[in-house]
Amino acid sequence: MHVESSAILDIEYDRVRRRLHVTFVSGDLYAYEEVPARAHRAFLVAESKGRFFQAEIRDRYPFTKLS
């Protein structure tokens, strides 16, 4: 889902795998593992996606850089 943010372009979530895909405006794509659905929902409605990412996603969940 495309989001309004100066840092983040797109957020996708796989409920079955609990995997969050975050595409940054730079084009870098990361997959974050074991992310609860509530964190994904909160991310989508956060006033600042970048601040939410820094505080609630980055460094809290294992991740892999995909591109």
HELIX and SHEET records of a PDB file:
HELIX    1   1 ALA A   37  VAL A   45  1                                   9    
HELIX    2   2 LYS A   49  PHE A   52  1                                   4    
HELIX    3   3 PHE A   53  ILE A   57  3                                   5    
SHEET    1   A 4 ILE A   8  ASP A  14  0                                        
SHEET    2   A 4 ARG A  19  PHE A  24 -1                                        
SHEET    3   A 4 LEU A  29  TYR A  32 -1                                        
SHEET    4   A 4 PHE A  63  LYS A  65 -1                                        
END                                                                             
